[in-house]
Amino acid sequence: MEKTVNEIAQLVGGTVGSGGSTVVHRLASLDEAGAGDLAFAVPPHIDAARAASAAALLLPTGTEGFSCPHIFVDDPKAAFARLLMIFTPAIEHAAGVSDEAYIGADVRIGTGVTVLPFAYVDDHAVLGDGVTIYPHAYVGQYSVIGDHTVLYSNAVVREHCRIGARCTIHSCAVIGADGFGFTTEAGVHTKVPQVGGVVVEDDVEIGAHVGIDRATLGATVIGKGTKIDNLVHIGHNCRIGENCLIVAQTGISGSTKVGHNVTFGGQVGTVGHISIGANSVYAARSGIIGDMPEGVFCAGFPVQSHAEWLRVQAAMRRLPEMVKKVKALEKTIEELRGKS
């Protein structure tokens, strides 16, 4: 594909700074861009962009000191993301159900559905319009897959689950595995039947190897617009709000309620049966052990305000020297006592 800087500016709603007739063939990262490539730069990488070899740049509106072809936009990263969809369109398969796929009894299939070889769609499942099911993916009995949702290879949606529209479920994710529920009597663990389901609302993305457990009763719910990274575990009966970001290796224990627009960094862990307020951010490896209010930025274990955590970390760096000083003071005190 090739487009001029002028054409690209129109696509992203930007303003050409210079070089409108320059032709762009590819998109590239700032450090790898060369002839024919378009890259973007945002602070703190603006100075590095001045030495870049890119044919053209997307820059924040008002950036000064560039003579190479460039386009001003309010959000270069968002503009670059839109261009990626244009320059690198998604792989598509011809609509239709492969003869090598298994389709159970009383399955309802919408228009424009693609089911590739060796996919397994169990009895009474529903596939909405434009759904794509890749090889070896599984849709369980009575489960519903919403319009234009994609299940990649080896993704599993077990029975009695409902997936919304325009969702993406990556390889080896398991939606609707049994929740971790047991009773213990006389030292023996007995399984509590997990007879609920999972509801994934519209526009959710679920990464590879994610586990979202079915509810004991009712439903585990993932709110619309939420994005879940690889290797995340969400326990039974959790309710995750809308537009949350959950980064890799996070574990959310059962019956936890998470508000809207919450961000969990990597390896965040929570205890179960707590509420976490909306519009909050938890830094990587935070340990959340109780209810949390809205609008906080927290870190550490046990979790505390990010500012307080930074102060604690700074103090810990000084501990070896502080120990030496305390020992010296103790020695001085003992010497003074000996003289008294």
N, C-alpha and C positions, 0 to 999 in steps of 0.2 A: 504494500500500500504506500502511496505517496500523497502528501498534502502540503500546501504552502503554509507558511506562518500565518498569512492572512486568513486562510480557510480554518486553520486550527483555532485562531482567535475567535472566529464566529462560533465554532463548536462549543467553546468553553465560556463564552460571554466575556472575553478579555479584550484588552486594548494593546495593539501592536506598538512596541517601543521603537523597534527598528527591524529592518530586514524582512519586510512583509512578503517578498517574492521568494525567499529562501525555501527550498524544498526539503521536507522531512520524510524519511523513509521508515524510521523505527523509533521506538521509545527505549530509553536506557537509564540506568542509575547515573548519578552525577559523576562518580569516580570511574565509570566504565564507558561513558558516552564518547563517541568519536564523530567522524564525518557522517552526515546524514541522520544523526540522532537528536532527539529532543529529550531533555532532562528537566527536572525542577529543582529549585533550591529554596529553602526556608531557613530562618535563623536557627542555630548558629552557623549555618553552612554557606552564608552569602559570600564571605571572603574566599572560600574554597571554590565557589562557582566562577569567580573572576579568572581563575587559572584553568578552568575546565576546557575540554576539547570539543564539547557538544556543538552541533550545528545551530541549535537554538535552545533557549531556556524559558521556562515558566518562572516568573518572579513575583513576589508580593508587590501589590500596588504601591508606588512611591519609592521603590528601590532605585538608587542612583549609582552612576559610575559604570554602566555597562554599555559597550559599543557593539557587542555581538548581537545577532538577531535575538529578540526576546519579546515575550508577551507578558503584560501585567494582568494579574488576576488577584482577587481577594484572598483566595485559598489555593495556593499552587498544588498542594497534595490532593485535594478533592478534585481539582481540574485534571490532574494527571490520572487519577483513578477513572474518571469518565473517558479519557482518551484511551486507556488500556482496553476498555470494553469495545472501542471502535477499531483500534489497530490490531487487537488480538481477540477476535470473537470466540465465544465458547464453541467447543466441539459439539456438533449436532449429529443425530442419527435419524434415519428415515423413520417416520411414524409407522407403527405396526407392532403386532405381537408375534414374536418368534415362535415357530413350531417347536423349537427346542426349550421353550419356557414352559413351566407347569402353571396352569391356571385351574384353580379348584372349582367346585360347584357353586353356582349362584354368585359368581363374582360380577360386579358391575364395573364396566370400563367406559370412561368418557371418550370424547373425541380427541384425536391427535395424540394418543398415548403410545409410548414406546416401551416395550418390554423385551429386553435383549435375551439371548440364549442363556439357559440354565438359571434364570430367575425363578423364584417360587412364590406364587400368589395363592394363599390358602383360601379355603371355602368362605364365602360370604363377605370377602373383602371388597372395598370400594376404591377404585382409582379414578380421581378427578381428571378433568380435561388437561391435556398437555403434560401429564406425569411421565417421567422417565425412570425406569427401573433397570439398573445395570446387572450384569451377570452375577449370579450367586447371592444376590440380595433376597431377603425374605420379608414377606408381608403376611402377618398372622391372621387367623380367623376373626372376622367381624371388625377388623381395623380399617380405618379410613385414611386415605392419602389425598390431601387437598390439591387443587389445581396447580399445575406447573411446578410441582415439587420434584426434586431429584433424589433418588437413593442410589448411592454409588456401590460398587461391588462389595459384597460381604456385609453390607449394612443389614441390621435386623430390626424390624418393627414387630413386636410380638402381638398376641391377640388382644382385642379390646383396647386398642390405642387409637388416638385420633391425631393426625398430623395436619397442620394448616396448609394454607396456600403459599406458594413461592418459598418453600423451605428447602434447605440443602442439608442432606445427611451424608456425611463422608464415610469412607470405608471402615468397616469393623466397629462402628458405633452400634450399641445395643439399647434400644428403646423398649422398656417394659419387662426387663428381667425382674425376677422376684425381689422384693424388698428384703432387707436383712432383719427379719423378725423372728424371734424365738422366745419361748418361755423356758425357765430352768427350774426343775423340781428334783430334789435329791441329787444334784450334780449332773442331771441329764438334760440336754438341750432338745426341746421339741419345737419343730417348725410351726409358726403361725401362718396359715394359708394367706397368701397375698392375692386377693381377689379383685382389687381395684384396677385402675388403668393409668395411662399417661395421656395428657393433653398437651400438645405442642401447638402454640398459636401461630398466626401467619408471620412470614418473613423471618423465621428463626434459622440460624446456621449452627449445625452441630458437627464438631470436628471428629477426626479419626479416633477410634478407641474410647469414645465417651460412653459412660454408662448412666442411664437415667432409669431408676427403678420404679416399678409400678407401685401404686399405693396399696396399703393393706385393705382399706376401704376407700371409695371415692376415687380421687385422681391426684397424681403428681402433675403440677402445671408449670409449663415454661411460657412466660409471657411473650407477646408479640414483639418482634424486632430484636430479641436477645441473641447474642452471638457467643457461642461456647467453643473454646479452643480444645485442642487434642488432650486426651487423657484426663478429662474432668469426670468426677463422680458426683452424682446428685441422688441423695437418698430418697426413700419412699415418703410420700405425702409432703414433700417440699412444694412450696409455691414461690416460684421465681418471677419477679416483676417484669415489666416491659422495658425493652432497650437496655438490658444489663450487658456487661462485658465480663466474661468469666475466663480467665487465662489458665494455661495448661497446669495440670496436676493439682488443681484446687479440689478439695473435698467438702461437700456440704452435707452435713448429717441430717437424718430424717426429721421431717416435720418442721424444718426451718422455713420461716417466711422472710423473703427478701423483697424490699421495695423496688420501685421503678428506678431506672438509671443508676444502678449500683455497679461499681467496677471492683472486681477482685483481681489482684495481681497473681503471679504464679505461686503455686503451693500454699495458697490461703487455706486454712482449715477452720471449720466451725463445729461446735457442739450442736446437738439437736434440740428441737423444741424451743427455739429462740426466734426473736423478730429483729430484723436488721433494717434500719430506716432508709428511706429513699435518698437519692442524690448524694451518695457517699462513695468514698474511694478507700480501699484497703490495699496497702502496699504488699509486695511479695512476701510470703511466709508469715503473714499476720495470723495470729491465733485468736479467734473470736469465741469467748467463753460465756457470753451473756447477751441480753438484749442491748441493742445499740440504737442511738437516736439518728435522726435524719441529718444530712448535710455535713458529715464529719470526714476528716482525712486522717486515717489511722495507720499504725504500723506496730510490729513487735509482738512478742508473746510474754505475758498476756497482752492483748491489744491495748494501745494507748494512743494519745494524739501523736501525729507524726512529728510535731515540733518537740514534744516531750521526749519521744523516742530518740530524736537526733541528739538532744542534750545528754541522754543516758549513754548513747554510744560514744559521744565525745568524752564523757567522764570515764568510761571504761578504758579508753585508750591511755588515760593518765594513771590508771590503777597501779601499774608496776612502780612508777616513780613515787606515788602516794604511799605505797607500802614501805618503800625505803625511808621516806620521811617519818612515817609513824614509828618505825623501828628505831630510828635515830632519836626521836623524841622520847620514846620509852627508855632508851639507854640513858639519855640525859636526866630524865626524872629519877631513875634508879641511882645515878651518881649523886644527884642533889640530896636524895633521901639518905644516902650513906654518909654525907657530910653533916647532916643535921643532927 
